[in-house]
C-alpha cells in the first residue's frame, strides 16, 4: 500500500437469534437439510468432473438437479454450487502449497484433502440480501424457505444490533447472510456480515510497537517497545485438553450411540474453550495506536513433522495432540480485528529463527536452545532469557523494522512478501543485524 495513511474497513458478523415458532422452526430445518443435501450432491459432481473449482461451470452442471430433486429456490440453487466451488478452490490452494513445501523439503506428508469429495455436515444455508432475506420493521426479518417466505422476530447482543442499525442508517449495502443452527442448543441464528469503516491510520499515530509470539506452551508472549512484557500461560488449557483426550479415548472405545452423543458435546465444549481463550488473550493484546506484530505461520502444520506409529511413545502422542489442537490462527485472527477496532495496526512478520536468534548479538543457531528447552542461552555472548520472551522481542524488532520502512517509503506491507532464496538470505542477514535495546526501541 503506497500511502502515508492506511484506510481500514473491518468485516464484522452480527449474530441474530431467530425467535421461531415450532412450525417455522420445522420449515427452516427442512430447508437446511435440503440445502445440505444439495451441497453434497454438487460436491460429488465437482469431484467427478476433475475436482472442479469454477463456480459457473459447476452451476451449469447441477442447477437443474438442485431445482428438481431438492426443490431449492433459484437463488439457493445458484449459491450451493458456488459455495462448493469455493471449497474446492481452497482445497486446491492447500494442495499446491503442500506440493511446494514438499519440493523445498519442508515436509514429507502428502495433502489428502482432495482424495475424496468433501462432505458438508453443518446445518447452514447461504442467503442473498433482498432475494433470500431482508430486515423488516420492529426488529423482524424475512427469510426465504422451500415453502416461501417466513417472517419472525430476532434478538441479539446490543453491540451487534448497534452495528446493524448504523449500517442501515448510513445506507450501507448488506451482503449475504448465513442461516445457522447451533449444534448444542439447536437454536437458529442469522449471521449477517457488515462492513465497519474505521478511521485512517497515519504513521504518526502509532505510539508503540508490540511483538507477539505464539506457541503451545504459552498461548502468547508479548513484548513492547516500552519495555513491558506479558505471558499468557496455557497450562490450564493444556490440562483440560489432556483430560478431554482421555475422556474421548474411553468414549471412542465404548462406541455406543450415547457415547457418540457425549463425544459431540465434548467437541463443542472444547471449541467454546478455545474461542473463549482466544477472545481474552486477543482483547488484552489489542491496544489503541499500537502496531502489533504477529508471526506469519502459513503452512506451519506442513513444516512441523509428526511421527505416527503404533510404537509412538505416550509423550510423543501428547505432543502430536498439542500440535493438531493448536488454535494459533484463531488467536491471530481475533487479535488482528480487535487491534483494528481499537485503533491499532496489525501486521505479520517473518517467523524464521525467532526463537534461535540472540536479540543482543544477533547469533543464530540451534545451540542457543539447549535441548529445545525453556531457556535461551546464547552460545556466542552468553545472553540468557526465557526462550518465548526472546522470540517475542525478535518479532518486536522485525515489526519495528517494518514501521521504519513505512516511515521511509510510505509503503506498508501487512504480510511478508514472497521471495526467492537470495532475498530470503538477505532478509535473515538483516534480521541478524537487529539489536534489542530499550533505550533505542522506546523511541519510535
WOZI-V303391 format. One record per residue. N is the residue number from 1. RES is the residue in one letter. PSI is psi as a letter, one per 20 degrees, with the letter a starting at -180 (NA if undefined). Layout:
n:N res:RES psi:PSI
n:N res:RES psi:PSI
//
This chain:
n:1 res:X psi:o
n:2 res:X psi:n
n:3 res:X psi:q
n:4 res:X psi:h
n:5 res:X psi:q
n:6 res:X psi:n
n:7 res:X psi:p
n:8 res:X psi:p
n:9 res:X psi:q
n:10 res:X psi:p
n:11 res:X psi:p
n:12 res:X psi:q
n:13 res:X psi:p
n:14 res:X psi:p
n:15 res:X psi:o
n:16 res:X psi:p
n:17 res:X psi:p
n:18 res:X psi:p
n:19 res:X psi:n
n:20 res:X psi:q
n:21 res:X psi:r
n:22 res:X psi:g
n:23 res:X psi:g
n:24 res:X psi:h
n:25 res:X psi:h
n:26 res:X psi:h
n:27 res:X psi:g
n:28 res:X psi:g
n:29 res:X psi:g
n:30 res:X psi:h
n:31 res:X psi:g
n:32 res:X psi:h
n:33 res:X psi:g
n:34 res:X psi:g
n:35 res:X psi:g
n:36 res:X psi:g
n:37 res:X psi:h
n:38 res:X psi:h
n:39 res:X psi:g
n:40 res:X psi:h
n:41 res:X psi:g
n:42 res:X psi:h
n:43 res:X psi:g
n:44 res:X psi:g
n:45 res:X psi:g
n:46 res:X psi:g
n:47 res:X psi:g
n:48 res:X psi:i
n:49 res:X psi:l
n:50 res:X psi:k
n:51 res:X psi:l
n:52 res:X psi:p
n:53 res:X psi:j
n:54 res:X psi:o
n:55 res:X psi:g
n:56 res:X psi:h
n:57 res:X psi:g
n:58 res:X psi:h
n:59 res:X psi:h
n:60 res:X psi:h
n:61 res:X psi:h
n:62 res:X psi:i
n:63 res:X psi:g
n:64 res:X psi:g
n:65 res:X psi:g
n:66 res:X psi:h
n:67 res:X psi:g
n:68 res:X psi:g
n:69 res:X psi:h
n:70 res:X psi:i
n:71 res:X psi:k
n:72 res:X psi:q
n:73 res:X psi:r
n:74 res:X psi:g
n:75 res:X psi:h
n:76 res:X psi:h
n:77 res:X psi:i
n:78 res:X psi:h
n:79 res:X psi:h
n:80 res:X psi:g
n:81 res:X psi:h
n:82 res:X psi:h
n:83 res:X psi:g
n:84 res:X psi:g
n:85 res:X psi:h
n:86 res:X psi:h
n:87 res:X psi:g
n:88 res:X psi:h
n:89 res:X psi:g
n:90 res:X psi:g
n:91 res:X psi:g
n:92 res:X psi:g
n:93 res:X psi:g
n:94 res:X psi:h
n:95 res:X psi:g
n:96 res:X psi:h
n:97 res:X psi:g
n:98 res:X psi:g
n:99 res:X psi:g
n:100 res:X psi:h
n:101 res:X psi:h
n:102 res:X psi:g
n:103 res:X psi:h
n:104 res:X psi:i
n:105 res:X psi:j
n:106 res:X psi:i
n:107 res:X psi:q
n:108 res:X psi:i
n:109 res:X psi:q
n:110 res:X psi:p
n:111 res:X psi:p
n:112 res:X psi:j
n:113 res:X psi:h
n:114 res:X psi:j
n:115 res:X psi:h
n:116 res:X psi:r
n:117 res:X psi:p
n:118 res:X psi:q
n:119 res:X psi:p
n:120 res:X psi:p
n:121 res:X psi:h
n:122 res:X psi:q
n:123 res:X psi:n
n:124 res:X psi:q
n:125 res:X psi:p
n:126 res:X psi:p
n:127 res:X psi:p
n:128 res:X psi:p
n:129 res:X psi:p
n:130 res:X psi:g
n:131 res:X psi:h
n:132 res:X psi:h
n:133 res:X psi:q
n:134 res:X psi:q
n:135 res:X psi:q
n:136 res:X psi:a
n:137 res:X psi:r
n:138 res:X psi:l
n:139 res:X psi:l
n:140 res:X psi:r
n:141 res:X psi:q
n:142 res:X psi:p
n:143 res:X psi:p
n:144 res:X psi:p
n:145 res:X psi:a
n:146 res:X psi:h
n:147 res:X psi:k
n:148 res:X psi:a
n:149 res:X psi:q
n:150 res:X psi:q
n:151 res:X psi:p
n:152 res:X psi:r
n:153 res:X psi:r
n:154 res:X psi:r
n:155 res:X psi:r
n:156 res:X psi:r
n:157 res:X psi:p
n:158 res:X psi:h
n:159 res:X psi:g
n:160 res:X psi:g
n:161 res:X psi:h
n:162 res:X psi:g
n:163 res:X psi:g
n:164 res:X psi:g
n:165 res:X psi:h
n:166 res:X psi:g
n:167 res:X psi:g
n:168 res:X psi:g
n:169 res:X psi:h
n:170 res:X psi:j
n:171 res:X psi:k
n:172 res:X psi:p
n:173 res:X psi:p
n:174 res:X psi:q
n:175 res:X psi:b
n:176 res:X psi:q
n:177 res:X psi:r
n:178 res:X psi:p
n:179 res:X psi:p
n:180 res:X psi:p
n:181 res:X psi:p
n:182 res:X psi:o
n:183 res:X psi:i
n:184 res:X psi:g
n:185 res:X psi:i
n:186 res:X psi:j
n:187 res:X psi:q
n:188 res:X psi:p
n:189 res:X psi:q
n:190 res:X psi:o
n:191 res:X psi:o
n:192 res:X psi:p
n:193 res:X psi:p
n:194 res:X psi:q
n:195 res:X psi:p
n:196 res:X psi:o
n:197 res:X psi:p
n:198 res:X psi:r
n:199 res:X psi:q
n:200 res:X psi:q
n:201 res:X psi:o
n:202 res:X psi:q
n:203 res:X psi:h
n:204 res:X psi:i
n:205 res:X psi:i
n:206 res:X psi:o
n:207 res:X psi:i
n:208 res:X psi:q
n:209 res:X psi:p
n:210 res:X psi:q
n:211 res:X psi:p
n:212 res:X psi:o
n:213 res:X psi:p
n:214 res:X psi:p
n:215 res:X psi:a
n:216 res:X psi:i
n:217 res:X psi:g
n:218 res:X psi:p
n:219 res:X psi:g
n:220 res:X psi:q
n:221 res:X psi:p
n:222 res:X psi:q
n:223 res:X psi:q
n:224 res:X psi:r
n:225 res:X psi:i
n:226 res:X psi:j
n:227 res:X psi:j
n:228 res:X psi:q
n:229 res:X psi:q
n:230 res:X psi:p
n:231 res:X psi:p
n:232 res:X psi:n
n:233 res:X psi:q
n:234 res:X psi:j
n:235 res:X psi:g
n:236 res:X psi:g
n:237 res:X psi:h
n:238 res:X psi:h
n:239 res:X psi:g
n:240 res:X psi:h
n:241 res:X psi:g
n:242 res:X psi:h
n:243 res:X psi:h
n:244 res:X psi:h
n:245 res:X psi:h
n:246 res:X psi:g
n:247 res:X psi:g
n:248 res:X psi:g
n:249 res:X psi:g
n:250 res:X psi:h
n:251 res:X psi:h
n:252 res:X psi:h
n:253 res:X psi:h
n:254 res:X psi:g
n:255 res:X psi:j
n:256 res:X psi:r
n:257 res:X psi:g
n:258 res:X psi:h
n:259 res:X psi:h
n:260 res:X psi:h
n:261 res:X psi:g
n:262 res:X psi:h
n:263 res:X psi:g
n:264 res:X psi:g
n:265 res:X psi:h
n:266 res:X psi:g
n:267 res:X psi:g
n:268 res:X psi:h
n:269 res:X psi:g
n:270 res:X psi:h
n:271 res:X psi:g
n:272 res:X psi:h
n:273 res:X psi:g
n:274 res:X psi:g
n:275 res:X psi:g
n:276 res:X psi:g
n:277 res:X psi:g
n:278 res:X psi:h
n:279 res:X psi:g
n:280 res:X psi:h
n:281 res:X psi:g
n:282 res:X psi:h
n:283 res:X psi:h
n:284 res:X psi:h
n:285 res:X psi:g
n:286 res:X psi:p
n:287 res:X psi:p
n:288 res:X psi:q
n:289 res:X psi:k
n:290 res:X psi:q
n:291 res:X psi:o
n:292 res:X psi:o
n:293 res:X psi:p
n:294 res:X psi:q
n:295 res:X psi:p
n:296 res:X psi:n
n:297 res:X psi:k
n:298 res:X psi:p
n:299 res:X psi:k
n:300 res:X psi:h
n:301 res:X psi:h
n:302 res:X psi:h
n:303 res:X psi:i
n:304 res:X psi:o
n:305 res:X psi:p
n:306 res:X psi:p
n:307 res:X psi:p
n:308 res:X psi:p
n:309 res:X psi:q
n:310 res:X psi:h
n:311 res:X psi:j
n:312 res:X psi:p
n:313 res:X psi:r
n:314 res:X psi:h
n:315 res:X psi:g
n:316 res:X psi:h
n:317 res:X psi:h
n:318 res:X psi:g
n:319 res:X psi:g
n:320 res:X psi:g
n:321 res:X psi:g
n:322 res:X psi:h
n:323 res:X psi:g
n:324 res:X psi:h
n:325 res:X psi:j
n:326 res:X psi:o
n:327 res:X psi:l
n:328 res:X psi:h
n:329 res:X psi:h
n:330 res:X psi:g
n:331 res:X psi:g
n:332 res:X psi:g
n:333 res:X psi:g
n:334 res:X psi:h
n:335 res:X psi:g
n:336 res:X psi:g
n:337 res:X psi:h
n:338 res:X psi:h
n:339 res:X psi:g
n:340 res:X psi:g
n:341 res:X psi:h
n:342 res:X psi:i
n:343 res:X psi:j
n:344 res:X psi:a
n:345 res:X psi:o
n:346 res:X psi:p
n:347 res:X psi:r
n:348 res:X psi:p
n:349 res:X psi:r
n:350 res:X psi:p
n:351 res:X psi:i
n:352 res:X psi:p
n:353 res:X psi:k
n:354 res:X psi:h
n:355 res:X psi:j
n:356 res:X psi:j
n:357 res:X psi:p
n:358 res:X psi:p
n:359 res:X psi:i
n:360 res:X psi:g
n:361 res:X psi:i
n:362 res:X psi:j
n:363 res:X psi:p
n:364 res:X psi:p
n:365 res:X psi:q
n:366 res:X psi:h
n:367 res:X psi:i
n:368 res:X psi:i
n:369 res:X psi:n
n:370 res:X psi:p
n:371 res:X psi:k
n:372 res:X psi:k
n:373 res:X psi:a
n:374 res:X psi:h
n:375 res:X psi:p
n:376 res:X psi:p
n:377 res:X psi:o
n:378 res:X psi:p
n:379 res:X psi:i
n:380 res:X psi:g
n:381 res:X psi:i
n:382 res:X psi:j
n:383 res:X psi:p
n:384 res:X psi:p
n:385 res:X psi:r
n:386 res:X psi:p
n:387 res:X psi:h
n:388 res:X psi:h
n:389 res:X psi:h
n:390 res:X psi:g
n:391 res:X psi:g
n:392 res:X psi:h
n:393 res:X psi:h
n:394 res:X psi:g
n:395 res:X psi:h
n:396 res:X psi:g
n:397 res:X psi:h
n:398 res:X psi:h
n:399 res:X psi:g
n:400 res:X psi:h
n:401 res:X psi:g
n:402 res:X psi:g
n:403 res:X psi:h
n:404 res:X psi:h
n:405 res:X psi:h
n:406 res:X psi:g
n:407 res:X psi:h
n:408 res:X psi:h
n:409 res:X psi:i
n:410 res:X psi:j
n:411 res:X psi:p
n:412 res:X psi:p
n:413 res:X psi:o
n:414 res:X psi:h
n:415 res:X psi:q
n:416 res:X psi:p
n:417 res:X psi:q
n:418 res:X psi:p
n:419 res:X psi:q
n:420 res:X psi:a
n:421 res:X psi:h
n:422 res:X psi:g
n:423 res:X psi:h
n:424 res:X psi:g
n:425 res:X psi:h
n:426 res:X psi:h
n:427 res:X psi:g
n:428 res:X psi:h
n:429 res:X psi:h
n:430 res:X psi:h
n:431 res:X psi:h
n:432 res:X psi:i
n:433 res:X psi:i
n:434 res:X psi:q
n:435 res:X psi:p
n:436 res:X psi:p
n:437 res:X psi:o
n:438 res:X psi:h
n:439 res:X psi:h
n:440 res:X psi:g
n:441 res:X psi:i
n:442 res:X psi:i
n:443 res:X psi:o
n:444 res:X psi:NA
//
